[in-house]
Amino acid sequence: MQDDLKTRLCDAVDAAFDRQIDFLSELTAHPSTRGNEQSAQEFMARALTDRGYDVDRWQIDVEEIRHLPGFSPVLGPYEDAVNVVGTRRARTGTGRSLILNGHIDVVPEGPLDMWDSPPFEPRVEGGWLYGRGGGDMKAGLAANLFALDALTACGLAPAGDVFYQSVVEEECTGNGALACLARGYTADAALIPEPFSERLVSAQLGVIWFQVHLKGLPTHVAYAGSGANAIEAAIPLIRALHEMEHRWNAAENRPGDYAHMEHALNLNIGRIEGGDWTSSVPAWAVFDVRMAIFPGQSIEAAKTEIEQVILDAARENDFLRNSLPDIVYHGFHAEGYALSQDSSARAGAAIAALETAHHAATGEALVREAITATTDARFFGLYADTPALVYGPRAEAIHGFNERVELDSVRRVTKATAMFIADWCGVEEIQDATG
Ligand SMILES: [Zn+2]
């Protein structure tokens, strides 16, 4: 790419950056937690329509994706889980195609008194934008859109087809990205600006969610010796799961991308519920577990071991032996994915293009990093033979309180993305451009 074009694209990003922050603030003000994404998706669809994209909006139909690899089980039907994709077809079609993907769903904000200001009333202070979802990953959605705008401002369009995706369900299943695949959206590469500090994600873990249901024999607390306490029965099971976590993290089980990490796989007891009354021995308890797996580790084998660990621990417990727990899978059934293992020429070319763009935007070499979470990249990489580059701005406390994203970082990522698009897809003149 010509230096002149790089400069023009960067200038165009700078010129629109105040509007980009306004757009990000407005998007972050939509409280798009699971089940509440509609107004944010409406906002995205309007932004794409205004820019002349062909907009496709549809509600995910579980029956259409249930049979596909990468599907994660869900409890209940999908009510109003709506994806938005904006398509811009190239006039000449001489370049490579690209998916720009981001997720609109955000994790719950948690107790409001833990926030310094309301999570869905975004504010800018000291060069950061604060608000739930601002970093994870509405800043990325805005960067994708305004990177494309920068080309338009230069009188140019990508010379390959571009698919701008705003998907739901990233934070619990990935079924939003899967539904895009099932609907036929494929391309030569995908870019996902998740907030990992301007680093290229070289590998990501898989994630499994499950619930453990315990049933006890209800009795008055005065006769607790004769009743089985379902909440206390959970404790040895949790201990056994943590011992399994320790084994899975052992040095001999780590693939190369994670060899240096002592504890990449984290088991989290994320929720627990049980009992009905302070003076009644609890008759039931349910706890929710998130466990990670390495790229290459089989989900089915992992599930078998998880079930074995729980049942073995239950059989050692006097009460549980007679009332074995039920294990219910809901949410993530995500395999790990390693871009580093993709030796195709296309992956090499996509990474090289991003390295060049990142260097031009930041003056620094692109650092690669294996992350201890999952992203929607796995759908493109594992099930569509499409190299998926996860590269986005610096954010902090993305699932915590006072989530924030650094605006200078957003600016650099937007510039890098604009240059990446121009390089990867090539550019063509907009024929009816006025200037
Ligand atoms: Zn995210």
Boltz pocket constraint, residues with backbone or C-beta under 6 A from the ligand:
constraints:
  - pocket:
      binder: B
      contacts: [[A, 103], [A, 136], [A, 137], [A, 170], [A, 194], [A, 195]]
      max_distance: 6.0
